[in-house]
Amino acid sequence: MPFVSPDERLRPGQIAGLLLAFAGVAAAFSEGFLAPAVGPLQWLGDTLGLMAGALWGATTVAIRASRLATATAEKTLFYQLGISAICLFPAALIGGGSVPASLSPLAWGSMALQIVVVSFASYLLWFWLVRHYPATRLASFTMLTPVFGLALGALLLDEPVTPRLLLALATVALGIFLVNRPKPG
């Protein structure tokens, strides 16, 4: 971001905070690479999660580097969801996906949650935040996403809560604090 917007430059302590938060995420996911608790393909899901985070960051940079930086959050969301719909439906069909003849109430509820909460509300809020606050400081909060994903895996799927996961959460929290604390007097 500092290359796109000079106002996004971070102080050395803030850079250290981002690196610390990233290290916390890396520590949380390292269990999946070193000793998978869920199965031999756990590394694949972890890798896809890390790739998704990198692409999310790239999307934020692309938005701030383009005319979308001055667009309303609603317009930015419309463009993102519209392009995604155009690209992902054919990709699903090419990848062997099919449209089911009917969906269960659980499937409808899951789709509603994804559409309303994940794709609409959370991204609308994110695009509004990116337009009004420095993206480099907001980025530190995105480091919580994979840690919360692992925590929800523990809550919903009975995956183990390990000391490494707890240390990762503490490290990410400290990193966020360092990035967002007020400039020393």
C-alpha positions in Angstrom: 0.0 0.0 0.0 2.7 2.6 0.7 3.7 2.4 -3.0 0.1 3.1 -4.0 -0.6 5.8 -1.5 2.1 7.7 0.4 -0.3 8.3 3.2 -0.2 4.6 4.0 3.4 4.5 5.2 3.9 2.8 8.5 6.3 3.6 11.3 8.8 0.9 12.2 6.8 -0.2 15.2 3.7 -0.6 13.1 5.7 -2.7 10.5 6.9 -4.8 13.4 3.3 -5.2 14.5 2.2 -6.4 11.1 5.1 -8.8 11.0 4.2 -10.1 14.4 0.5 -10.5 13.5 1.6 -12.4 10.3 3.9 -14.6 12.4 1.0 -15.4 14.6 -1.1 -16.5 11.7 1.9 -18.6 10.3 2.3 -20.2 13.7 -1.4 -21.1 13.9 -1.2 -22.7 10.5 2.1 -24.4 11.0 0.4 -27.3 12.8 -1.4 -28.2 9.7 1.8 -28.4 7.8 3.9 -30.1 10.5 1.4 -32.4 12.3 -2.1 -32.4 10.8 -4.7 -33.1 13.4 -7.6 -33.4 10.9 -6.1 -35.5 8.2 -3.3 -35.8 5.6 -4.9 -33.1 3.4 -5.2 -30.5 6.1 -2.2 -28.6 4.6 -4.3 -28.1 1.4 -7.1 -26.3 3.2 -4.6 -24.2 5.1 -2.8 -23.3 1.9 -6.0 -22.3 0.2 -6.9 -20.2 3.2 -3.5 -18.4 3.0 -3.9 -17.9 -0.7 -7.4 -16.4 -0.1 -5.9 -14.0 2.4 -3.2 -12.9 -0.1 -5.8 -12.4 -2.8 -8.0 -10.4 -0.4 -5.0 -8.1 0.2 -4.4 -7.8 -3.5 -8.0 -6.8 -4.0 -7.7 -4.1 -1.4 -4.6 -2.7 -3.1 -6.3 -2.8 -6.5 -9.3 -0.9 -5.1 -7.1 1.8 -3.5 -4.9 2.1 -6.7 -7.9 2.6 -9.0 -10.9 4.9 -9.4 -12.8 2.6 -7.0 -10.9 4.4 -4.2 -13.4 7.2 -4.5 -16.4 5.1 -5.3 -19.1 4.4 -2.7 -18.8 1.1 -0.8 -22.1 0.0 -2.5 -20.7 0.5 -6.0 -17.4 -1.3 -5.1 -19.4 -4.2 -3.7 -21.6 -4.3 -6.8 -18.6 -4.6 -9.1 -16.9 -7.3 -7.0 -20.0 -9.4 -6.7 -21.1 -8.9 -10.3 -17.7 -9.9 -11.7 -17.5 -12.8 -9.3 -20.9 -14.1 -10.4 -20.0 -13.9 -14.0 -16.7 -15.7 -13.5 -17.5 -18.3 -10.8 -20.6 -19.9 -12.2 -18.9 -21.0 -15.5 -15.8 -22.0 -13.5 -18.0 -24.2 -11.3 -19.5 -25.9 -14.3 -16.1 -26.3 -16.0 -14.8 -27.8 -12.8 -17.4 -30.5 -12.8 -20.0 -28.8 -10.6 -23.6 -29.2 -11.2 -26.8 -27.3 -10.2 -28.7 -29.5 -7.8 -32.4 -30.2 -8.5 -33.4 -29.3 -5.0 -31.8 -27.9 -1.8 -32.3 -28.9 1.8 -33.4 -26.2 4.3 -29.8 -26.4 5.7 -28.4 -25.7 2.3 -30.8 -22.7 1.8 -29.9 -21.4 5.3 -26.2 -21.8 4.5 -26.6 -19.9 1.2 -28.6 -17.2 2.9 -25.8 -16.8 5.6 -23.1 -16.6 2.9 -25.1 -14.1 0.7 -26.4 -11.8 3.4 -23.7 -11.9 6.1 -20.5 -12.8 4.3 -20.9 -11.5 0.7 -23.1 -8.5 1.5 -22.8 -7.1 5.0 -19.2 -7.9 5.8 -17.8 -6.8 2.4 -20.0 -3.7 2.4 -18.5 -2.8 5.8 -15.0 -3.6 4.6 -15.2 -1.4 1.5 -16.6 1.4 3.6 -13.7 1.1 6.1 -11.1 0.9 3.2 -12.5 4.2 1.8 -12.4 6.0 5.2 -9.4 4.6 7.0 -5.8 3.7 6.1 -5.8 0.2 4.5 -2.4 -0.6 6.0 -3.8 -0.2 9.5 -7.0 -2.1 8.7 -5.0 -4.9 7.3 -3.8 -5.9 10.7 -7.4 -6.8 11.7 -7.7 -9.2 8.8 -5.1 -11.3 10.5 -7.8 -12.3 12.9 -9.8 -14.0 10.1 -7.8 -17.2 9.8 -7.3 -17.4 13.6 -11.1 -17.1 14.0 -11.5 -19.8 11.3 -9.3 -22.1 13.3 -11.2 -21.3 16.5 -14.6 -22.0 14.8 -13.1 -25.3 13.6 -12.5 -26.1 17.2 -16.0 -25.0 18.3 -18.0 -26.5 15.4 -15.9 -29.4 14.3 -14.3 -30.4 17.6 -10.8 -29.7 16.2 -8.2 -29.4 19.0 -7.4 -26.1 20.7 -3.7 -26.3 21.1 -1.3 -24.0 23.0 0.1 -23.0 19.6 -3.4 -21.7 18.5 -3.7 -19.7 21.8 -0.2 -18.3 21.3 -1.1 -17.4 17.7 -4.2 -15.5 18.9 -2.2 -13.6 21.5 0.6 -12.8 18.9 -2.0 -11.5 16.4 -3.7 -9.4 19.1 -0.3 -7.9 20.1 0.5 -7.2 16.5 -2.9 -5.4 16.0 -2.2 -3.3 19.0 1.2 -2.3 17.8 -0.1 -1.3 14.4 -3.0 0.7 15.7 -1.7 2.3 18.8 -1.5 6.1 18.7 1.8 7.6 17.6 4.1 8.1 20.6 4.2 11.7 21.8 
